[in-house]
């Protein structure tokens, strides 16, 4: 079901009804991401920026990254485990001038279901599981 987090901004969010397991989707232009003048804006830049932000969070237990495919596009995946046991997984990928993020936050059992849904069935053209 649709969900709106107080700090969600203009993100598109869905939950399984618990308000604990949440999928958040967003897109970024160079301006929206506040990229300094003269800096190249791409998925790698945003992934590094997000990783740095998470490294600075004292509640993070473990942070790792990987390269995967989402919607047949190369994506950077950030894997965060919080000291509370909550998981945050973010996929960052680029198409044309925009960089997209899909994030999951919640419990590990629900995450096991969401990873293949996001990586294998989500699409940029609306033909996948999430059409709008």
C-alpha positions as CSV (number, residue, x, y, z in Angstrom):
1,X,0.0,0.0,0.0
2,X,1.1,3.6,-0.6
3,X,2.9,5.1,2.4
4,X,4.2,8.6,3.2
5,X,7.1,9.0,5.6
6,X,7.3,12.4,7.3
7,X,10.9,12.7,6.0
8,X,10.1,11.1,2.6
9,X,10.1,14.4,0.6
10,X,9.0,13.8,-2.9
11,X,9.7,10.1,-2.8
12,X,7.2,7.4,-3.8
13,X,6.8,5.0,-1.0
14,X,5.0,1.7,-0.3
15,X,4.7,-0.5,2.7
16,X,3.4,-4.0,3.5
17,X,1.1,-2.4,6.1
18,X,3.5,-2.6,8.9
19,X,5.2,0.8,8.3
20,X,8.4,-1.0,9.1
21,X,9.0,-2.7,5.8
22,X,9.1,0.1,3.3
23,X,10.2,0.5,-0.4
24,X,11.1,4.1,-1.4
25,X,11.7,5.2,-5.0
26,X,13.1,8.5,-6.1
27,X,14.8,10.2,-9.1
28,X,17.5,12.8,-9.0
29,X,18.8,15.4,-11.4
30,X,22.1,17.1,-10.9
31,X,20.3,20.1,-9.4
32,X,18.1,18.1,-7.0
33,X,21.2,16.1,-5.8
34,X,23.0,19.4,-5.0
35,X,26.1,18.4,-7.1
36,X,28.9,21.0,-6.9
37,X,29.7,22.9,-10.1
38,X,32.3,21.1,-12.1
39,X,31.5,17.6,-10.6
40,X,30.3,14.9,-12.8
41,X,26.8,13.6,-11.8
42,X,26.1,9.9,-12.3
43,X,25.0,6.8,-10.4
44,X,28.5,6.2,-9.0
45,X,28.7,9.8,-7.6
46,X,25.3,9.4,-5.8
47,X,26.3,5.9,-4.5
48,X,29.5,7.3,-3.1
49,X,27.6,10.2,-1.5
50,X,25.1,7.9,0.1
51,X,27.8,5.5,1.3
52,X,29.6,8.4,2.9
53,X,26.4,9.5,4.6
54,X,25.8,6.0,6.0
55,X,29.4,5.6,7.2
56,X,28.9,8.7,9.3
57,X,25.8,7.3,11.0
58,X,26.7,5.9,14.5
59,X,23.7,3.5,14.4
60,X,25.2,1.5,11.4
61,X,26.6,-1.9,12.3
62,X,27.8,-2.9,8.8
63,X,28.0,-1.3,5.4
64,X,28.9,-3.0,2.1
65,X,28.4,-2.5,-1.6
66,X,28.0,-4.4,-4.8
67,X,27.3,-4.0,-8.5
68,X,24.0,-5.6,-9.7
69,X,21.4,-5.2,-12.5
70,X,18.1,-3.4,-12.1
71,X,15.8,-2.9,-15.2
72,X,18.7,-4.2,-17.3
73,X,20.9,-1.3,-16.1
74,X,24.0,-1.5,-14.1
75,X,23.3,-0.5,-10.5
76,X,25.3,0.2,-7.3
77,X,23.8,-1.6,-4.3
78,X,24.4,-0.3,-0.8
79,X,23.8,-2.9,2.0
80,X,23.4,-1.5,5.5
81,X,22.6,-3.3,8.7
82,X,21.7,-1.2,11.6
83,X,22.7,-2.0,15.2
84,X,18.9,-2.4,15.8
85,X,18.9,-5.3,13.2
86,X,17.0,-3.3,10.6
87,X,18.2,-3.6,7.0
88,X,18.5,-0.7,4.5
89,X,19.3,-1.7,0.9
90,X,19.5,0.9,-1.8
91,X,20.0,0.4,-5.5
92,X,21.3,3.4,-7.4
93,X,21.2,3.4,-11.2
94,X,21.2,5.9,-14.1
95,X,19.3,6.4,-17.3
96,X,20.1,9.4,-19.4
97,X,20.5,12.5,-17.2
98,X,18.7,11.1,-14.2
99,X,19.9,8.9,-11.3
100,X,17.3,6.7,-9.7
101,X,17.2,5.1,-6.3
102,X,15.1,2.2,-5.0
103,X,15.5,1.6,-1.3
104,X,14.2,-1.1,1.0
105,X,14.1,-0.8,4.8
106,X,12.9,-3.4,7.1
107,X,13.4,-7.0,8.3
108,X,15.7,-9.6,6.7
109,X,12.9,-12.1,6.0
110,X,10.9,-9.5,4.0
111,X,14.1,-8.4,2.3
112,X,14.6,-11.9,0.8
113,X,11.3,-11.5,-1.0
114,X,11.9,-7.9,-2.2
115,X,15.4,-8.3,-3.7
116,X,14.3,-10.5,-6.7
117,X,11.2,-8.3,-7.1
118,X,13.3,-5.2,-7.4
119,X,16.2,-6.6,-9.4
120,X,14.3,-8.9,-11.8
121,X,10.8,-7.4,-12.3
122,X,11.0,-3.7,-11.8
123,X,11.1,-1.8,-15.1
124,X,11.7,1.7,-16.4
125,X,8.8,1.5,-18.9
126,X,6.0,0.5,-16.6
127,X,5.8,-3.1,-17.7
128,X,7.2,-4.5,-14.4
129,X,5.6,-4.9,-11.0
130,X,5.7,-1.1,-10.3
131,X,4.0,0.7,-13.1
132,X,3.6,4.2,-11.6
